[in-house]
Amino acid sequence: MKIAFLSMEHLNKTYSGGKVAVDDFSLEIEKGEFVCLIGTSGSGKTTTMRMINRMLQQTSGTIKLNGKDISELDPVKLRRKIGYVIQNIGLMPHMTIRQNITIVPKLLKWPQKKMDERAKEMIKLVELPEEFLDRYPSELSGGQQQRIGVVRALAADQDLILMDEPYGALDPITRESLQDLIKDLQTRLGKTVVFVTHDMDEALSLATKIVVMDDGKIMQVASPDEILRHPANEFVENLIGKDRLIQARPSITTVGQVMLTNAASITPDKLLKEALKTMHDRRVDSLLVTDDANYLKGYIDIEDIDYNFQTATSVGDVMHDDVFYVQSDSLVRDTVERILKRGFKNVPVVDSEHRLVGIVTRAALVDIVYDALWGDDDKSESKADSSQQGGAAQ
């Protein structure tokens, strides 16, 4: 019989005065899953998470990690095996970023050289410069601090990561960037994530399994698609919201299936006049910039060439490296709103290795939204027209 990586059986938490926070909660989580606990305030999701690392003690029921009852483990040693990310980040203000990242490895008595190497590896994962390691948290933006909070939870190579509404206080753009980051890291590193959120869009975008909670009880456990297509009851329906028609339609597919594969691109070493000629030949006003192996590096537009033509030489001198992109295997339902609200005419699409594989255009997304909202009506009208024409012919 296969043992679940993390299992909770008939879990209950009752506070003094009889307040029931978690009521008969049972769930099995396999290694490598991304599980989102979602519900309204007071539904018991954070209480459940805090029992997993013994920040709270359950009233009854059992929690097992790799088949071992966590109540029999030393709570301090247990927490060192579990990464933990919270909303207010929790970086130590008097410690450098290097020291913050290596807090748990230091407690585990890693050699200094190994800790330094790990800090460099971690900061590279979140695409921040290595010199940030010697800065203090106050010298970084909120989004940058949150990135450090994420990799700190990964630094000791824990297999289980708990995340308690980590992005709730961030602006939408930073939040989406960090959602992409944690999903990418979770997939690449094979970590198991339990993620608490009150945002259904966030759960639908990140999770492989969603656990909907209300008043301490589980309302439904299912994949994002299953939740959208077959909500278990009225509470789940209301939590999803009627405005998510696009997500619920089975015809909506992956970005890779709707992208164009002939993205106009150029390498950083090319001269600006070559970039201008490529734009002219391709009839476009911007180019994506890739290296020789086709890894996406940034973009350059006609304004950049016009403004810098007399002073700069190569594309690499003036390109923008803050390019917004989407993954080819991302579901359109997870990306359509993010693309449309930014107003981009097109967005580069990359594979799992960050190589450019195409672009998704705003026009294609408009077609998808149109089909999702009115496609059935159009088909019905078309059938009606055909019927009328057939009747006239007779």
N, C-alpha and C positions, 0 to 999 in steps of 0.2 A: 504494500500500500504506500503510495506516494505521500510524503509529508510536506505540507504547505510551508513556504518560507516564513510567513507570518499568519498566525491564526488567532482569532478571538472567539471564544465560545461562551454564550449566555452571559455576556458581560453586563454588569449592573453597577451604577454609581448613585448612591443616595446620600445626601448631605443631612446634617443634623436639622431637625425640624421636619423631616420627611420629604424634602424636595428631591424628586427623582430626576437626575440629570441624564442618565443613560439607562435604557430599559431593555434588557434581554437582547443585547447586540451580539450577533454572530456573523463572522466574515472570514473568508480565507483569501490570502493574497499570495500570488505566485512570484517567484524571483523575476525581476525585470519589469514588473507591472508599474504603471503610473495610475494611482488610485486617488480620485478626488472625493473628499467628503464635503457635501454641500447641503445647505439648509438655511433657514432663517435664523436670526439671532436667538440664542437660547435653545437651539435644536439638539445640542450635545456633541457637536462635531469636534470642537476644541478639547472638551473634556475627554472624549474618546482618544484623541491623539496624545494627550498628556498622560494617559494611563499606559500607553505603549512604552514610553521611556521612564515610567515610574515617577514622573513628576507629581502624579496623583495615584493614590492606591485605590483599586477597584473595591467595591463593597462585596461583590461575589463574581464568580466566573473566572475563566482562565485566559491568559495570553501566552502564546508560545512562539518563540523565535527559533527557527531551525529545529523545531520539535522539543525545545527546552522551555519549561515553565519559567517565565522571567521572575516570578516571585521567589524562586530559589537562587537567583543570581544576585551578586552584589550590585546595588543600584548605581553606584559610581562607575564601576567597570562596565555595566550595561550601557550607560549613557555615552561612554567613550567609544562604544561600538556603533553608535547611532548618530548620524549627522542631524543637526537641528537648525532651522532657519526661521526667524520670527519677523513680524512686520517692522519693528523698530530697529532691525538689523542686529543691535547688540554688540557692535565692535567696541573694543576697549579704547577709549579716547587717549589714554596715556601710553599706548603701545603703537609701534609702527605697524604698517600693513603687513610686513614680513612676520612680525611677532604675533599679530592677530591670526594670520593664516595658519601658523604652526603651533597654536595653543595646545590642541589635542596631541599632535605628534610629540610635543615637549613633555606632556604629562605621561605619554607612553614611553618616554626616555629614548627617543630616536637620537642617533648621533647628529651633531650640529651640521656636518656636511650634507647628510641626507635631508635634513630639514631645509637647508638653503636651496638644495636642488628641487625639493618639492614645492617651495614657495615660488621659484621661477617657473616651474611647470604649471602651477595653478594659475598664476597671473597671465600666463600666455594663453591658457584655455579661455579666459574671458576677454582676450584681446585688449589688455591694458599694458602700457609700457613697463618694462622691468624696473625703471627708475622709481616707479610708484611704490615699490617695496619699502623704501626708506622714508616715505612720507607718513603723516599721521592722518587718521580718518577725517579730521576737520578740513584737510586740504583737498578732499575729494568731493565731487558732487554726490547727491543722494543716490542717483542711479549707479555711479561707480562704487559707492559704499555697499550697495545691495549686491553688486557683482562679487565683491570681496566676501560678503556674507555667504553667498552661495558656494564659492570655492573653499571657504573655511570649513563648511560642512562636508566637503569632499576630501579634504587634505589628508586625513588619516586613512583614506581608502575604505570608508565604511560602506557596507552594502545597502543599508537602509537609511534613507533620508526623510526626515519629517519636516514639513514646511507649513507654518501656521499663518495663512493670509500674508505672505511675505511682500506682496506688491500692492497691497490695498491703499497705501498712502502716497503712491507715486503717480505722476501725470500719465495720461494714456499712452503717449508715444514711448516713454521710458518703460512703462509697464509691459507693452507689447514686445519690446526689444528683449526684456528679461524673460518673458514667457518663452520666446524663441530660444533663448540661451539655455534655460533649464531643460526644455524638451530635447534640444540637441545633445546636451551633455548626458542626460539620462539615457538617451538611445545609444549614444556612442560608448558610454562607459558601462552600460548594462546595470545601472543602479535601480533599486526599488524605491519608489517615492510614494509617500502618503501626504497629500496636499489638501489643506483645509481652505475653503473659499466660500464666499456667499454669492459669487458672480457666475451665473450659468454659462456665459460666453467663455469665460476662462476655463471652466470645467470641460466644456465641449471641445475646446481647442487643445487642451493638454492631456486629458485622461485617456487611458485604455479601458478603465472601468470607473463608473460614477456610482457613488453611494449617496442616495437622497435621504436626508434625515428630517424628522419633525418630532418635537416633544420627546426627544431621547430615543425614538424608535426608528428603525429602518423602514422607509417607504418603498424603495426600489433599489436594486443593484443590477446594473446593466451597462453595456457599452454605450458610447455617445449616440451611435446610430439607433440602437434599440430604444434608448430613452426618448429620442426624438420621434420615432415612428410609433412606439407603443408605450406611452406613459401609463404607469400602473393605476393612477387614480387622479382625482381632480386636483389634489395638492401638487402633484408632480406637474400636471398640465399648467397650473398657474405659475409654478416656479420657472418652467420653460418659457412661457409667454407666447401669446398668439402671433407675435411679430416674427417668429423664427420659421416662417413657411419655407424659406429657401433651404434651411438646413434639413427640413423634414422630407424633402422630395428625393426619392431614390435616384432620379435622373442626374442629380448634381454629382460631379465626379472630382477627380484629382486635377490639380493645376497642370500636371504634365500632359494630361489628355486634351487640354484646351489651349496649350501654349503654341506659339509659332517657333519653329526651330531655326529660323534664318536671322537671328539677332545680329545687328550691325555692330562689329567690335574692332578694336585696334589694340596693339601692344604699347606699353609705356615708352619704349625707346623710339617710336616713330616720330618723325618731324610733324610740326603743326600743319604744314602745307599738305602733308600726306593725309592727315586727319580730315582736313577741309575737302580734299579731293574725294575721300571715301564718303563723306557726308553727301557731297554733290552726286556722286555716282549712285548711292543708295537712296537718294531723295529723303534724307532724314536730317534732323537738326541736332542730334546728339549721338554719341557712340559709347558703348560700354567698353571698359578697359580690362583686358585680361593679360596674364603673362603667357609665355610660350607654351605652357602646359594647359592653357585655357582656364586657369583659376581666376575667378572674378576679383578684380582689384579696385574698381571704381567706375567713374564715368566722366565724360567731357562733353560740353555742349557748345553750340556756335558762339554764344556770348563769351565763353572762355577763350576761344580762338581769336575772336575779334578784338577783345580787350588786351590780349597778351602777345599778339602776333609779332610785334616789333621787339619785344623784350625777352620772350621765352623761346626755347628751341624745341623741346620735345614734349610729347603728350604727358609724360610723367611729371614734368615741371608744374603743370597747371591742373591736373585731373583732381576730381573730388574723390576721397576714399570713403565717404560716409554714405555709400549707396544702399538703398533699401531693396531687399530681394526677398523672394519666397522660395521654399523648397518644392521640387517637382512632385514629391509624393504627398504634399499637403492637400487636404481636402479643400475644394473651392469654398465650401460653407465656412471654413475657418479663416479664409483670407479675403473673400470678396468685399466685406465691409471695410476692412483695414486698407485695401487698395483704393476703393472708391472714395473714401473720405479724405484721402491724402491728395486726390486730384491728379495723380500721375496719368499720363497718356499710356504708358506701358511700364512694366516692372520686370527686371531680369529674374530668370528662374535658374536655380542651381541644383545640382545633385547632392548626394550625401557627402561628397568630398569637396564641395564648394566650387565645382567646375561649372562654368556657364553652359546651359543646355538649351536655352531659348528665352523668349519673352512672353508674358501674358499681357494682352492689350485691354485697355479700358472698354473698347467697343465689344470685345468678346464677353467681358463680364456683364455688360449691359444686356447682351443677348441672353445670358444665363438667367439673370434676374427676371427679365421679361418672360422667358419661358416658364420659370418657376411660379410666377404670380398669375400669368394669364394664358399660359400654354394650353391648358385644358379648354378654356373658353374659346380660344382660336380654333381648336380641333373640333369643338362642338359646332361652331358657326360654319366651319368648312364642310362638316358632314351635312348640316342643314341645307347649305347651298347646293351640295351635290344631290341631295334628295329632291329639292325643288326643281333642279335642272332635269333630273331623271323623270319627274312627274310631267314636266312640260313636253319632254320628248315623246312620252307615251301618248 
